[in-house]
């Protein structure tokens, strides 16, 4: 009989967990898509391109949404059971609170293992592929977005004017004004040019038979060329982001950098990669006791309590990291401060409910 009860609770918990995960991911991904769409819409990205980008964004969100979905699913399922007096019935037939909570432990342990996989491997890989995919889309479709006789400002601090498009990818009679270096603006003229992608990440415009005018202070430099590679990346800084490093690489970077600010940022990112998966284990002990409270206030009460817990947790996480940045506490203490207090609260709540 107990196995039937476990399977029933586990099945409902898994379904609720995945529904909650899909809902949270769709909410969080909207903000990222709005920012990306402003860039990609200008170069004519297709629906298939956006679908690939959404796929590569998912692992970055999972580190946040996995623990949130675990807690919300637990509050919803066990809150409903408490509201329908099923928890009391299970205790009456001889099940203690630990055995009642065992389905949450199974799902929570799976979330912990998968979060570790995301943190150590899947997340960094997807971040690198996301950057390369965006660059590939821009390189492949930038020529399509440029219209004849129109000033194009798709690239930051660069204005491109094309008189004629010989084919979809080959531009003719090109004028470029490059103001990325404010004290050294450039004017480029070329008879022909086409976009290219170098090393999978470097976007550029290959210009042929042209002229460059460089102005600095009161000096002017003029150059003529037969072939010239002009970088037109949207972001002049191609330095990989912290999300593209594995935890081991973050520690390696922190040891090699001479900047104390960068060193602390690498350490804090490293602790966050470890602490967020560890939160899944703590929620095994926090979710079931909290559901005994949320069940009395219905499903909205469970959602409110779950969101409140994570709001407090992330505020403490940010506060701890700010203390580290200000030099008030060591980096290892600030990185684990929020998780430590959440752990104490979780164990006390579970112990109190189990002793009833």
N, C-alpha and C positions, 0 to 999 in steps of 0.2 A: 504493500500500500504506500509506504514511504517513497519508493521509487517512482510511483505514478504521480505523487505530489511534487517530487523534485522535477520530473519531466514537464509537468504542467506549468510550474512557476518558471522554470528555465526557458521554456518555449515562449511564454508571454514576455519574459524579460528580454530575450534576444530580439523579438520582433519590435518591441518598444525602443530598444537600444538603437537599432538600425534606422528606424523612422526618425528618432531624435537626432541621430548623427547626420542623416541626409538633410534635415531641416536646418540644423545649425551651420553645416557646411554651405548650404545655399544662401543663408543670410550673410555669413562672413565673406563669401566670395564675391558678393555684389559690389562691395566697396573697391576691391582690387580690380574687378572687371571694368568698373566705371573709369578708373584711372587709365587702364590699358587701352580701353576702347577709344579714348580721346586721341591716342597716338596711332593705333592700328586702323581706325576708320579713315584716317587721312591717306593711308596707303592702300586702301581697298581690301582689307583682310576679309576672307570669306568665312562662312559659318563653320566650315571644317577647320579652318585655322583657329578660330575661337574655341572650338571643342577641344583641340589639342592643348591649348593654353589652359583651359579649365582643368584638364586632366593633370597637367604638370603642377598646377597650384594646389591640388588636393593634399599631398603629403605635408606641405607647410601648415595647412590648417588642422590636420589630424592631431598634431601634438597638443593643440588647444581643445579641439572638439571631442576627442576620445574620452578624457576624464569628465568633461561636462556632460556628455551623453550618458556615461555610466551612472553618474549621480542622478541626473534627471529621470532616467529610465527606472532606477531603483526607487526613487521617491514616488513615481507614478504607479508602478506595479505594487509595491508593498504598501503604499498609501491606500490604494484601492482595496487591498486585502484587509488592511486594518479597518477601513470604513465599513466593509461588509462582514466584519467580525471573524474573518477566516484565520487571522493570527491567533485569536483566542481559542478557536476550535483546534488548531494544530497544537497549541500548548496543552490543551486538555487531553489529547490522545497520546501525549508523551514526548513531543518534540520540543527540545529546548531552543533558545534563540540562535545558538550557533548553528544548529542543524537547519533551522528555518532559513538562515542567511547563506547557506552553502551555495545556492545557485548564483548569488551575487559574487561570492568568492571565485567561482569558476569563470564568470564573465570578466571580473576584475583582473584575474591573473592573465587571461587572454589579452585584455587591453594593455596590461603592463608589458607583456612580451612583444606585442605588435608595436607599441610606442617606442620600445628600445630599438626595434628594427627600423622604424621610421627615423628616429633620432640619429642612429649611427650610420645608416646606409641610404634608405629610400629618400629621405628629405634632402640631403646634400646633392644626391644624383639628380633629383627632379628640379632643384633650383638651378643647377648648371644647364640642364636641358631646356628649362624655361627661358633662360637668358639667350641661349643659342637659337631657340625656336623663334623668339621675338625678332632677333637680328636677321634670321633667315627670311622671315615674312617681309620685313622691311626691305631687305635686299632684293627679294624676288618681285615685290610689287611697288617699289618706290617709283620706278619708271612709269608704271601705269597711272600713278597718282599725279604725276607732273603733267600739266596741260600746257599746250603751246601758247606763247604770248601772255602767260600769267605768272606773277611773282609767287613762287612756292616757298612757304615758310614752315614746312613739315619738320625740318631739322633745326634744333635750337641754335640761335645766333647765326644762322646761315640763310641767305636768300638766293634762290636759284631761278633764273629766267631762261627759258628755252624758246628759240624762234621756230624750230621745226622738229618733228619726231619722224625720223626715217623709217623706223619700225617701232614696235612696242617697247623695245629695250634700248634702241640706239637713238641718242639725242644729238641734234645738230645746232650749231651756233649758240653756244652756251655762255651765259654770264653768271658769275657767282660773286657774291659779297660775303666774306667771312669775317665776322666780328667777335669770334670766340676769345681772341686775345684783344682786349679793349685798347691796349697801348700799341698794338701792331696789327691793324686791320689789313685785310688782303682783298684784292680784286683780281679775279681770274677770268680770262676769256679763252674759249677753245672752239675749234671747228667741229669736234665730235666727242662723244663720251658715252659710257655705259656703266651701270652699277655692277659691282662685283662683291663677292663674299670671300674673305681670305681667312684661312685657319678656322673656319666654322663660326667665327664670332666677330670678325673685323669687317665692318661695312665701309665701302668706299666707292668713289666715282673715278673711273679710269678715263682721263682726259687726253686728247690727242691734238697735236699741232696748235699750241696755244701760247698764252702770255700771262705772266703774274706781275702784279704791282703791289709792293709791300711798303707801307708807310710807317715810320717810327720817328717820333718827335718831328724834327724838321728834315729828316733824311728820307729819300725814296729809293727803293731798289727795284729794278726791272729785270725779269728773267724770261727767256723764251725756251720752250720745250717742245719736243716731238711726242713725248709720252710722260704723263705725270699722274701718280696715284694720290687722289685727294680724299682724305678720311672725312666721312660725313656721319659718323655715329651720332645717335641721339644724345648719348651721354659721353662726354669727353673722357670721364674717368672710368676705365674698364677694369678697375681693381675688383676682384671677386668679393662678393658680400659674405658676411659671416654665415649666412644660411647655407652657403655652398661648401662650407668646411665640415668635415666629420669632427666629432669630439677630440679624437687624437690629433687632428690637424690644428684644432683650436689651441690645444696645449702647446703644440710645437710652435705655432705663431706667437703665442704669449711669451715663450722663452727667447725668441729671436728678436722681438721688437725692442727698441730702445725707449719708445714712448710709454710713459707710465699710464697715460690715459688709454692708449690702445691695449696695453697689457691687461688692464682691469676689464675692459670691454670684452676681450677674448675669454677671460676667466669667467665673467658673469654669463656669457653665452654658453660656455661649457657646463656650468652648474645648472642653467635652465634646461639644457638638453637632458640632464640626468634627473633633475627634480620633477619635471612634468610627468615623465613616465612613472616615477615613484609615487606620485599623487594617486595614480590608479589603485595602488595597493592600499593606500590610506582610506580611500573612499569605500573600500570593502567593509571597513569598520564604521564609517560615518553614515553611509546611505541608509541601511536598515533602521538604526535608532532614530534618525531624522524623519523617516517615513511614518513612524508612530505618531509624530506631531502633525506632519502634513496631511495625514489621512483624515484627520478631524476637520480640515478646512477644504477638502476636495482637491481636484486636480490643479486648479489655479494656485492653491496654497503650496502644493509641491513644487510647481514651477517657480513660484516666488522665493521659496526657501532655497532651492537649488541655485538660482541666479544670485541670491544674496550671499551664499557661501562663496561662490567664485568671485563675486565682486570684492568681498573682503580679502580673499586670498590674493588676488592680483594687485590690490592696493598695497597689501603688505609686501608682496614681491617687488613692486616698483619702489616702495619706500626703502626696503633693504638695499636695493641696487643704488638708490640715490645716496644712501649713507656711505656706501662703499666709494662712490664717485667723489663724495665730499671728504673722504679720508677719515671718517668717524669710526668705522669698524673694518676689520679685515675682509678681504673679498670672499673667503670661504664661509664666513659667518653671514654676510649679507646675502649670499647666493642661496643659503639654506634656511634663512630665518623664517620665511613664510611657511615652508614645508614643515619645519620643526613644530611650530605652534599648531598647524593643522593636524599633525600627528598626535600631539598631546590631546587636543580636543576630541579627535576621532576615537582614541582608545578609551578615554574617560566616558564618552557617550555610549560606546558599545558595552563597556563593563557595567555601567549603570543599568542599561536595558537588560543585559543578560542576567543580572542578579535579581531581577523582579520575579 
